[in-house]
Amino acid sequence: MSSPVSPSSDKSQMLQSQARDGGPAGAHRPTAGASWDNELIAALPSANLPTLLMVLVHLTGDVRWLTERYHCSRIRGIDDNDSGGLPDEVQQEVRAAAKEAILAWRAGRAPVLPAPAPELLAQMLQISVGEAIPESYGPMISAWLGQDPDLAVDQAAAFDVPAGYHAIIIGAGVAGICAAIRLQGAGIPYTVIEKNGEVGGTWHENTYPGAGVDTPNHIYSYSFAKHDWSRYFALREEIQGYFEDVATRYGIRRHIRFFTRVESARYDEGKRSWTVDTLTADGKRDSLRGDLLISAVGLLNVPKMPPIPGLEGFDGPCFHTTSWPRDLDVRGKDVAVIGNGASAMQVVPAIVDQVRQLTVFQRSRQWAAPFEKFQKPVPAGPRFLLREVPFYQEWYRQRLAYIFNDRIHASLQIDPEWPHPERAINKTNDRHRSHFTDYIKAELGERQDLLPDVLPDYPPFGKRMLMDNGWYRTMARDNVTLVTGGIARVEGQEIVTDTGERHRADVLVVATGFDAINMLSSFKLYGRGGRSIRDAWDAAGAQAFMGVAVPDFPNFFMLAGPNTALGHGGSVVALLETQVSYVLNLVRQSLREGGPGAEIEVRRDRHDAYNERVQAAHERMIWTHRGMSNWYRNAQGRVVATTPFRNDDYWHMARRADLGDYHVKGGGQADERIQADAPLEEPQ
């Protein structure tokens, strides 16, 4: 990889100006004081060395910190690799140099290299994680560090918005908050419709014991809204508090209609606008007009209840995890839990010490990875560095984003020559299987008799990989019974299995997840000619261009749409930021090209070609491996939830929204369609 390349003088001046307080993504320079200096000195021994090396490159501009002497070892599993595998004397050298550079920054010296060239950024990540990184990562890292001048200008500049133009966002969860903030920055008037009484979406709704993120919260947060996290994997209360604070900080609350549910949205071809019908919690109906409609309802917003006869007649509290009663006391009770997915893996260990007896019903077994930092607080030293030191949290985020996402993408590709497809899809996947199997055995301890009931018979990552927060140890508890198989019916307080076994419970918890396959099912959506989204998706299931746009639904975009879920791990928040930038870029271009009353609609040929590519890529991946059953696929066998692309692949596709993929109809022209004929580019 090449040496850093200087940006143009104007862009360089902009970035260096931003960098005077630590860079566009850096920390605000603190006021002078011995206390801060002492905190820094106390914190440096606990610093993550691979991250600290990157800070040194920015602050000093000295690329010798990237030479072989400072190359970090390859990360094992999802460990932070705090020492970087560096010898003790090298670690001390790095800490001493970092102390000098950080104190110089604090005294007023601007970072020497605030915006390294993309090639250098890719090299920096490679050295910090100890393995090869594609050069295509460089531009993406630049953007996430806030150092992409073109993107910064694009996001900062207000749009030329026609008079009366208005946008409607459905949902004030993670996606809706992001969209609202970006619309506001673009100067586009908007209204957010939210069915709950607070922002946060799934984090507002899911209050069950143990609820929290299974993605590090330093990447489960907006790049533009850093936070001083108290834990590495935050629990629900802190996550929800973060999104509430962001909504308040950015002033979007006054644009939100709370306690209001969208019943339907219908496109008016004559007016080229959307009519959205709503219903409030107290029964009041209203209709809103919008030139732009954005669905931010996400994947995990419609609870999925199993069709078990007698379930509704259970004699006692019976509820989905999204509706956990606030006054429920499970102490001394017999509790049954249906399901063993992500929510069950959080609930069960959280309540096992309180209940008398816990019975867990599972249809299939799940893989779960070691979760070494579960419930662990961020110590004072690292927390200080993450909060106060320029570029530190940004690079900590970059390393996490790679470790928890694209790092395993290559291992999810099916090797057609692999001789043992019944247990793995390739050699690396087989090593993963051995590693996870050894981990499960160790967690079970003396209860190896449970191994057949907890060890999956399919390749690792064939379903969503869960994070183990004590699940296997909990299954080995004396007051826990694990039941494998189907449930025939519920009679009174008894759950009857398909083999006739009866299990009594005082409380029945349904932890069966969400209806992620039937997307946009929480409201009725009608596009061109009155065609419903259900009709559009009836034959093959949910599909969209870039996961955001559907033919016959002009001026409509969805966030977290089909084939955008990160089945191989990572931060959905980063994905949502990418999608919002893509949508706003399209809106800017369409208004410029089409003027007031412009209509933008994805071309069907581009839509179909994109989705053919998506499914072709999935045919080579683990989720379509023979015998696999997961919630990513629909009844037709198509993968509709997850993306087959690497994070950087999708980012590059979305980075420069190509208006040639769309029909744009000018506001003053009834029939003319303005379009380009640029070819649809494939990811490298």
PyMOL commands that set and color helices and strands:
alter all, ss='L'
color gray80, all
select helices_A, chain A and resi 9-19+34-46+49-60+63-66+68-70+88-106+118-129+137-144+149-156+174-186+202-205+236-249+253-255+311-313+321-323+342-351+380-388+392-403+406-412+427-444+448-454+471-475+528-530+533-536+572-594+604-618+622-624+647-655+659-661
alter helices_A, ss='H'
color red, helices_A
select strands_A, chain A and resi 167-170+190-193+256-257+260-268+273-280+285-290+292-295+318-320+334-338+357-362+368-370+466-468+480-484+487-491+494-497+502-504+507-510+524-526+556-558+599-602+662-665+673-674
alter strands_A, ss='S'
color yellow, strands_A
deselect
rebuild
show_as cartoon
